[in-house]
Amino acid sequence: MKASIIKIGNSKGIRIPKVLLEESKLSSTVNLSAKDGKIIISSISETPIDEGVLLSYSALAKEWNTLEEDEAWAYLQ
């Protein structure tokens, strides 16, 4: 199925026919990626993310991002 790339504001886009949307079962939010000259549109999990977990990972990442940690693991490089 052919589609034309159209101007949408400062961007460009395509119209996805209803038949393809129904067949693909994509939700209103998707993930876009590019690989080997192709644009890939894929579903995103609708599972809510616990912000507390993300904040704890962020704190852990800062804790591990120190000169002492770099020196301790330097022999592995």
N, C-alpha and C positions, 0 to 999 in steps of 0.2 A: 504494500500500500504506500503510495507516495504522499508526501506532505510538503508544503512550502514553509520555509523559514520566513517569518513576518516580523516587522518592527513593532515592539511594545515599549513605548517610552524610550529610554536610553539603551534598552536591551533588545534582544531578539527572542523569538519563541516559536512554538508550533502549536497547532490545534490538534488535540488527540481525539479521534472519533469515538463516539459513545460506545460502539461495539468493542473497540480495543480496551477501553476503560473497564467495561463490564467483564470481558474475558480475563483481563489481567488482575482484577480484584484489587486494584490499587486504592489506597485511602487518600484523603485530602492532603496528607503530608508524605512526601517521598524523599528518598536519598538520591542525589545525582552524582555520578562519577564518570570519568572519561578514561578509556583504555584502548590502546591500539586503534585510534581513529574512530572510536565509537562512543556515543553517549549512552550510559546505562541508567535507567530509571528503575529503582527497586523500592519495595515497601519498607517502612520503618516500623519497628515493633511499637505497638500502642501502649506498652507497659509503662506506667508512670515511674519516674526515677525519684528515689528518696534523696532529697537535697542534703540531709544529714550525712548520708553515706558519702556523697560527693565531697562535702566539706572535710570529712575525716580523711579521705584519700588525699585531698589537697594539703592538709596539715602534715600527713605522713611524707608526702613528696618533698615538702620544704625541709622536714627533719632530716631526710636522707641526702639533701643537696648541700653538703658541707665539704670543706676541704679535708676534714678528718675521714669522712666516708670515702672520698676519692683516693686518699692515700692508702686506706685499708684494703681497697679492692684493686689497686694499681697493678698488682702482680698478675692479674687475670688478663690484662690487655696485651 
